[in-house]
């Protein structure tokens, strides 16, 4: 499912227009992105938690030369699914 088909599914289930659903989805994505940029945790009970974790620096290899290189630490987004979502995916 891509963003356009998600908007269509939201419109069908909610009875709202596609334009309203697109605005809502864009606001949802932007709000979560802004919170994660501030390193805040976003918890949606039953769905899951979006958070930011710091990936430690490590030594890797240059794929062209095979020479070792240092990969710097960086912050990355993480999603942990909630119990309800896990159960639904598992078919329970």
N, C-alpha and C positions, 0 to 999 in steps of 0.2 A: 504494500500500500504506500502510495506517495502522498504528498501534501494535498494535491488536488482531489484525490479519491477520499482522503480523510475529511476534507471540507464537505464533499458530497454526502458522505455517510453521516456527518454531524447534522447537515441540513435535513436529511431524511428523518433522522431519529428525533430531532428537536422541533421540527416544523418551522424553523426559522429560514430566512433566505440564505442563499449561498454567500451573498455579500456580508451579511451579519455574521455568519459562521467564520468566514475568512478573517474578518476584523477581530473576532473573539480569539481565534487560534493565533493570529499574529500578536495580539496583546499578551496572550498566555506565554508564548515563546519568548517574547521580549522581556516580560516580567521575570521569568525564570533565569534568562541570560543575565539580566541586570543584577539579580540577587547573587548568582554564582560569581559574577565579576567582583562583587564585594566580599566574596568568600563566605557567604551566608548559606545555610542549609535550607532547602525547601522540602517540606514533608506534606504529602497528600495521603491522608489516612486511607488505607485499603489499596492504594495504587502503588506508592513507593516514595523514595527519598532521593532527591538530587543533591549532590554535595560536591565539594572540591577537595581533591587529595593532591599531595605533593609527591611527585615521582622523583625518587632520589637520583643523583648523578651516578653514572656508571661508565665503564669502559666498554666500547663497542669496536667494531672493525669497519674500516672503509671498504665498501663492497668492490670498488675498482682496484684498489692496491692491496687490500688485506692488512694494511697498517692499522695498528691500534689507534683509537681516537677517544677523547673524553666527550661523553654526551652529558650536557648540563642538566641540572635538576629543573623541573618545571611543574606548574600546577595544571591538572587535568580534571575535566568534569567526570563525575561518577554517578551512576544510577543504581540504586538497590531496590529491587521490586518488593512490594508489600505482600503479606500473606494472602490476601484476597486475590491479587493478581496471579501469584504463584499457583494457587488452587484452581483458578479459572483456566490457566494455560495447561495444567496437568489434567484437566477434565473432571475435577472433583466437584 
